[in-house]
Amino acid sequence: MATAANPAPSADKKSGLAYWMGRVPEECDRASIDFAADPVHDLRVALRRCRSMADGLLAIDPEPAWKDMKKAGKRLFSSLGDLRDVQVMQEWVNKLGSPDDSVTVALLQFLAPREFQHKQQAAQALREFDRKQWKKWSTSLPRRAARMRPGSLLFRHLALERWTEARELHRQALRNRSQVAFHRLRIGLKRFRYIVENFLPEHHEAWIEDLKHLQDVLGEVHDLDVLWATALQVNAFPDHESSLRWHQKIRDERERRIETYRDKMVGKTSRWSVWRAALPAGKEIEAAALGRLKLWASFLDPEAKHSRQVSHLALQLFDGLPTPAAISDADKQAQRAILQLAALIHEVGRSKKEKNHHRVSYRLISKLKPPLGWSAEQLRLAGIVARYHRGALPRTGQKSLAGLTSEQRQVAERLAGILRLANAFDADHSGKICDLQVAAPNGVLRIAADGYNRRDRTAESVAASRHLLEIIYRRPILVSSLRTKN
């Protein structure tokens, strides 16, 4: 999975987080001279690149600085947005109109003072922009980003999420053809493009021409919609005839661009199909989703090696213990996956506090957005299982169990009992117990553990932690050394 520690991109390489974060102060200087259209556009591009990379990495890395950087960039980016909109509208007015046209004159007269006003606001936002903090992030955040290798399955999975979201917006836009729907499609396609552009270099090289062209086409549709709404707002039309003439011009330009979009994005040879074919499918989606969550946990868990060991032991227990009646093979595999995830992420609460960290783990997991391949229900169950890997036993009335069906609660309690016992077998975090064998003769559950010593502290933890499973199976659990097989 994507954990290789590649060096951060060098400053002279025109890609990557370090490059674009370094570009932001440079573009600030250029834009501040007179806030002309091109420098304003270039500054927004640099800010957008940084924010889009932070958005992608924030889905994997829980470091709060990503959100802080995004927020700081958004303030400046948004302050330039109104100015950029005015400047784009001025370009369209000049393109569609003529100097002696009364509508052209009215619109330009309306836009000129607006441009001046927005330049003043942009200048104020630029003065408030904390360059010192941005410079600190320019050093620390690329180092964190280097832990995630571009082009990996992890980022292809993230791109598939964005593809799925954008594809649904595409269906909605073509169904109702509204301004709002096409605007949302533009944003969804942009989010997909940025993941590809920033994290999938080979895919980007193959797809950049189409992605950029489609983004430009949808952007122009949005510009035309805004222009028409502005013209109506300021009563730019002296008569019905001029209104009809301008409306026809804008509608024709808009329809040409929508047809250009449809030509590439509808039918068997659509770009949607081309892009989807290069992204994860089947079991690869599940593996990528688990890998993303595992990597997320590794940023928080101070002893990720222990969690991996507990996961290994928990799966051995799960495979060896009797399976409750009426559970299908598919349900069994789904429960096994939930247990594996819960074991890998059960210690993330230690990043916040040591005491009651199991409760903190549950809260952190509850805030996660399920990655593609995992449902909200599955992730919630994994969080509940992690919550009860230690501490008080699950019981009626506890907030974390609220809303579960009887079947879901039984699954959560059984998996929590397995995780609790597996965690006890590595209570000292030594990893000395590697193999467990489970048997169920004569109404007793026997667990033989390689490296187990009934006189050490691990044995004390095991004795205290087996109680939940004994309640669930209604059988005593006897633990012995694998070597003696008592």
N, C-alpha and C positions, 0 to 999 in steps of 0.2 A: 504494500500500500504506500501512499505518497508521504513518506516520512523522511526521505533522504535529505540530508542537510547540505544542499547546494549553496555555494556562495551567493550573496546578494548580487543583483545585476550591477555592472560597473556603470559609472556616471556617463561614460561615452557611448553606451549602448542605448539606442533609442527605443527602448521598451522596458517593461517591468516597473514595479512600484517605486524603486529608488529613482529611476529616471524621471518619472512623471511628478513625483513629489518635489524633486529638485527644479522642475520646470515651473511650478506654480509661482514661486517668488520672482522668477525671471519674467514671466508673463504679467505679473502684477505691475512690475516696473514699466513694461511696455504699454499696458493699458492705461496707466495713470497719467500719461502725457496729455491725451485729449479724449480718451475713451472712444476712439474710432471703431468702426464696425469690425474690422479684421482682428485687432488686438483683443477686443472684448470677446470675440468668438474663440480665439486661441486660448484665452485664460479660462473660459468656460469648458473648453475641451480638456485642458489639463486637470481642472478640478473634477470634471466628470469621470475622467479615467481613474483618478485617485479614489473617488467615492465608490465607483463601481467595483474596483478591486477590493476595497474595504468591505463592501456588501457581500461579495463572494466569499472572502476569507472569514467574515464574521459568522457565516453559516457553519464554519468548521472550528474556528479558534475563538474561544469565549473571552479573549482579552478585551477589557472595557475600552482600551485606547482606540480600538477600531471604530467603535461607536462615537467616541469623542472626536476623532478625526473626521468622520463622516458629518457630524453635526457642525463642526467648524467650517468645513468645506461647503456645506449646504447654505449656511448664512451668507457667505460671499457669493456663491453660485446663484442663489435666489435673488440677491440684490442686483445682479447683472441681468437677470432674466427679463425683467420688464424693459430694460434698455435694449436688450437684444431683440425683443419682439417688435419694438418700435422701429428699430433700424431695418429689420427684415420687411416690415410693412412698407416702409419708405421705398425699399427696392422693388417690391411688387407694384406699388402705385405707379412708379416711374416706368415699369415694364409694361403694364396693362393700359396706362393712360397716355395722354399727350400733354405738352406744356400748356396748350390753350384750352384744355378741357376743364370745365368748371368743377367737376367732381375731383379731378386730379388736384386742382388748386385747393379745394376745400379740405381734402384729406391731408395734403402736405402742410397746410396751415395749422391743422389740428395737431399733427404729429410733431412739428418742430418744437413747440414749447414743452411737449411731453418728453421729447428726447433730452432737452436741457434739464428738465426736472429730474429725470432718471439718472442723468450723468452726475448731478449733485449727490443724489442718494448713493450711487455707486462709489463715488469718491469718499463719502463718509464711511461706508462699509469697508473700503480698502484701508482706511486709517485705523479702523477698529480690528482689523485682521491681525491675530497674534502670530507674527512671523517667528518669534523665538520658540514658541511651543510647536509650531509647524516644523521647524528645523529639528527639534528633538525627536518628533515622530518620524522625520525623514531618516533618522538613524536607527531607531528602535524597531519600527514596524517592518521595514524590509528584512531585518534579521529574522523576525518571526515568520514572515512569508516564505523565507528560504527553507523552512521545514517541510513545505508542501511542494512537491515537484510538479512543474507545469507539464501538461500532456498526460498526466496519470489517469487511472481509472476514476479516482476521486473527483477530478474536475470534469471528466466526461459524464459522470453521474450528475454533477451539479448542472452541467449544460443540458442534460436530458430533463431535469426539473424545469428549467427555464423554457425549453422547447415545448414541454407539455402545457405549461401555462400560456405561452404565446399561441400555441395551436388552438386552444380553446377560445382565446380572444379573436383569432382569425375566423372561426366558425360564427361567433356572435356578430362580428363586423359585417360579414358577407350576408348574414341572415337579415339584419335590420338596416344596414348601410347608414347608420346615424353618425353624426359628427363625434359624439361621445365614444361610440364603439370603435371608430377608426383611431381616435386619439389614444384609447386604451391599448389597441393593437400596436400602435407605434411604440408605446412605452414597453409593452411586453416583448416585442421583437428587439428593441434596443437592449433590454436586460439580457436576452439570449446572446445578442451580438457581443456584448461586453465580456461575458464569460468566455466565449470563444476567442475573442480578440486578446484577452489578457492572460488566459490560462491554457489554451489549446493551440500552440503555435502552428502545428502542421495542418490542423483543420482550418485555422484562420487563413493560412496561405491559399488553401484551395477554395475557400468560401468568401473571401473578403470582397470580391467584386460584386457578387450578388447581394451580400449583406449590406454593403454601403449603398448600393443603388436602391434597394428596397427601403432602406432607412430614409434616404433622401426623398424618395417618392412619397412616402407616408408623411414625412415632415412637411413637404410642400402642400399636401392635402390639408394638413392642420393650419399652415400659414394662410391658405386661401379661406378657410372657414373663419379664422380670426379676422381677416381683412373684411369679409362681408359683414360680420357681426359689428365691427367697429364703424363701418360706413353707415349702417343703419342707426347705430347709437348716436352718431354726431349729426344725423340728418344731412348727409353729404349730397343728397340728390335733389336738385332744384325742381325736377318734374318726374312724372311717371315714366316718360320715355328714357331718360338717363338711367333711372333705376333698373328698367328692364335690360338696357344695353349692358350695364356693368354686371348685372346678375348673370346674364348669358355668358359674358366673358369669363367670369369666375367659375361658373358651373362647367363650362367647356374644359377649362384648364383642370378643374378638379376631376371630371370624369375621365379625361385622358390618363391621368395619373392612376386612378383606380383601375382602369383597364390594363395599364402597364403592370400594376401589381397582380391582377388576376391572371394575366398571361403567364407569369412566372410561378404563381402560387396555387393554381387550381388545375386539377387533372392528374393523370398517372405520372407525368414527368415533373410534377411540382417540386420546388426546392424543399418543401417540408419532407417529402419522401427521401430525397437525397441526404438531407441532414440526419434524419432519423436512422437511416441505415448505418451510419457511422458511429452511433451512440450505443450505450449498453443495452442488452436485451436479456430476458430470461433470468437465469441464475446469477448472471453478472450484476444485475440490478440489486439483488439481495446482498451479494457480497460487497458491492460498493457502498450500499447504505450502512451495513454493519461496520465497514472500514471507516466511514466518515464519523460515526458515533464513537468508535474506538479511538480515533485520533482526537476527537473533541475531549474525550475523557482523559487522554494522556496529557493534555495541557493543564488539567486540574488535579489529577491524581498524583500525589507526591511519591507513591510507590506502585507504579503501574505494573511492575513485575509481579508483585503480590496479587494484583487483580487478575492478571493472566493465569497465574497458578491456580487461583480459586476457581476461575472459569474452567480450567482443565479438570479439576477435581469434581466440580459440580456436574459437568457433563458425564463423567464416569458414574457418578451416583444416579443421575437421571436414567442413563442407559441400563443400569443394573437393577434398579428398583422396579417392583411390579407396576405395570401400567394399569390405572383404573379402568374398569369395564366401560364399554360403549364409547371409547375414544378411538377415532379413526386414525389411520396412519398420517393423514394430512394434519389433523389437530395435534397429534403427537409431535410432529416436526415443527409446527408453529410454536408449541409450548417450549420445545427444546431451544428454539431460536430466542425466545423471550428470556429464558433462563441464562443463556450464554451472554446476551446483552446485559442483563441485570448484573451478572458477575463482573463483567468488564468495566461497568460504570458505577459499581456500588460504593466506591470510596471517593467519588468526586467532591463530596461535602467536606473532606479534609482540607480542601483549598481555602475554605472560609473559617472553619473552626474545628477543633479536635473534639470537644464535648458535644454529644448528640449529633455527630456528623452524619449519621444515617438519616436523620430528619432533614438536614441541609441537602443531602444528596437527593432526597425525594423532591424537594422544592426546586432544585436546579434542573432536574430531569423534567419536572412538570412544565417548565418554561420553554422547553425545546419544541421547535416545530418538527414534526415527523419528516424525515427524509423520504424521498420517493422510494417505495418498496416497503415502507412501514406505515401502518395506520395509527391514528391517534389512540385507539383502544390498545393496540399492542404496546405502544410506547408507555402508556399509562400503567399497564400491567407490569412492565419491566421496572418502572419507577416504584411501584408498590412492593414488588419483590425485593428491590434494593433497600427500601425503607425498613423492611423487617428482617434484614440479615443479622441484626443484633437488637438488643433492647427488649422492650415489652412485646409480648405476643400479640398478634392481630386479634381484635375482639369487636363485637358489635358496638356501634356508636362512634367509632373512631373516624375522624374527618377524611382520612386518606382512603377509606373503604366505601365512602358514601357513593351511592349510585351504581354500585356493582350488582350484577345479577348473582343469583345463588351459584350458578355455574362458574362465573368469572371469579367469584370469591374463593371457591374451592380450588381453582387453578392457581390463583395468587398465593394462597396459603400453602399449598403443596410445594410450589416452586420456592417460596420463601423458606420453607423448612429445609429443602435441599441446599439452598444457598447458605443458610445459617450453619449447617453442619459442615459444608465444604470450607467455609471461612474458618471454622474452628480447627480444621485439620492443618491450616497454615496460620494459626494464631500468632506464632512467633515470627512470621514473615521469612522463615528460613528456606522454605522450598524443599525441605528434606523429605516430606511425604509427597511422592509423585504418583503413586499408583494405588487405586482402590479396587477391590473386588467385592461384589455384593451377591449374597445368596439368601434364600428365604425358605429354609427347611423347618418343618414342624411348627409353623406359626411364629417363627422368630426371624427377624432381619439381622443377618450377620454381615458385618463389614470388616474385611481384612485390609489393613493399610500397611504398605511397605514403608519401613522406617518409623513405625508407631511404637512408642514406649509408654506403657500405662502408668509409669511413675513420674513423668515429667509434666510440665504445665500445659502442654498441648492436650494431654489426656484429660486434664481438668476442664479445659474449654470444650472438648468434645463431649464430655459427660454432661455439661450444662446445656449444650446446644442441640442435643439430639431429641429433646423433649417435644418440640413442635412436630417433628416427623412421627414420633411415637403416638401422639394424639391423632394425627391424620390417618396413619395406617392401622392404628389400634393394635399395635404389636410392639413388644420390647425390641430395642436395638442393642446388639452386642458388638463391641468393637475389639479387634485383636490385631496382633502383628501379622502381616502377610507371611512372614517366614515360619511362624509357629503353627498357623492355621488352626487355632484352638476352636 
